[in-house]
Amino acid sequence: MVHKTDTLSVTPLEDKPFGCVIGLPSYANNDPANLNDDDFKKLYEAVHTYMVIVIPGQADLAPKSQYLLTKRFDPTIPEPKEDSGFAGYGHGKEFRHAQSVLRKDGTTVKSQPQVQILGQGTFQADEQGNENGETISLTHPSHTTFHHDPLTQKQIIEENRTRFYRWHIDSALYDLAPPVVTTLLGIKVPPSTQVQTIDYDDGTGDKLQLTQGATCFVSGEQAFAGLSDEDKQFALNTTVEYAPHPYIFISPAGATKDGLTMVSEGKEMPFDKLPEWEESKIKKLPMVWTNPVTKKNHLQLHGCCLHKLHTKLPNGETKTFELKEAREKAHQLMRPCISPSRVLAHSWSQGDLVIFYNRGVWHSVTGELKGVNNGKDERRLMHQCNIASGFDPKLEL
């Protein structure tokens, strides 16, 4: 239990690779959007230092407060225009594009369109977390629709197995800049007594047991620090080029069993079949991003959405890794950091507000929620907010 005080408190998580719990000051009335400038500065620094922070007891947090809090982390975020579709949501309009792999991931809070409603199951108009005045149906992302070789129903139902769905950074990765933070609020969550297991199934013997629907995080700072000197130099000298409309580009393909990247079979959507795109809007971002608070370097790349890697060689020339080779290199760099001891698997309690430094971690959905409870769905409802930044992340040498 986090006790109320007159100032914001920061308590590092015990026996976890990173993360902390935040206690709100009394004057905030249990609404983090009410923090004064001094306490918000503490929160800002905690998010950048611990990378995943948890504020318990926020089940009644209003979508407007969640939006205002999220926006406060990035002064470059413009005021939304009423006619701008998703009004600044980090993925923009493509979040619901018919061909995007994100298309089923929730619905929008009508009163606050920057906030998305995610989860599993049907929720009536009067249920907590559904303020839209109508029944909503939510579908939890399942690796079974995204992975190249998914688990069987027997493995899921009888053996209680799951997988990392997709390791990613919240970002459109086309036109829009990656959000600085994401806020994720658990309003209705499955009981934490339900446990599932991830078997990495890659010859390492790695397994991770977690509560059903846990959200997993790894530290980009730890990922970079763990690289060999040779790989650090590679990462520091490499630019990641993402595909135009990347979530549509990868939609016909399947992901690797660990959710780090895609299986290369030539199934990606041809560029001439994609929605209209512009060369100038393609994202080309450094592979390493510098944390503005700690000044530490973070290995930050989206292995599923990348298209090419461009690396500067010692002789001054640039070598380009095309799609298949780029994925293989990304996987080699990223796989060590998802080893079980380095994964923060957040076990949700009702009312947890998680704020994570989206430019410093990668994260993944886990958990099978459909038909696993004696044939019934485990219901879940969450509010998510992230907003495209006004600037791209950068490497500071």
Secondary structure, DSSP 8 states (H G I E B T S, - for coil): ----BSS-EEEE-TTSSS-EEEE-BGGGTT-GGG--HHHHHHHHHHHHHHSEEEE-S-TT--HHHHHHHHHHT-TT-----TTSTTTTBTTGGGGG-TTSTTTTS-EE-TT-TTEEEEEEEEE-TTSTT--SSS-EEE----GGGTBSS---HHHHHTS-EE-----B-S---BSSB--SEEEEEEEE---TT-EEEEE--SSS--EEEEETT-EEEEEHHHHHHTS-HHHHHHHHTEEEEE-SSHHHHTTTS-B-TTSSSB--SS-S--GGGSS---GGGB-EEESEEE-TTT--EEE---TTTEEEEEEE-TTS-EEEE-HHHHHHHHHHHHGGGGSGGG-EEE---TT-EEEEETTTEEEEE----SSTBTTB---EEEEEEEB-BSS------
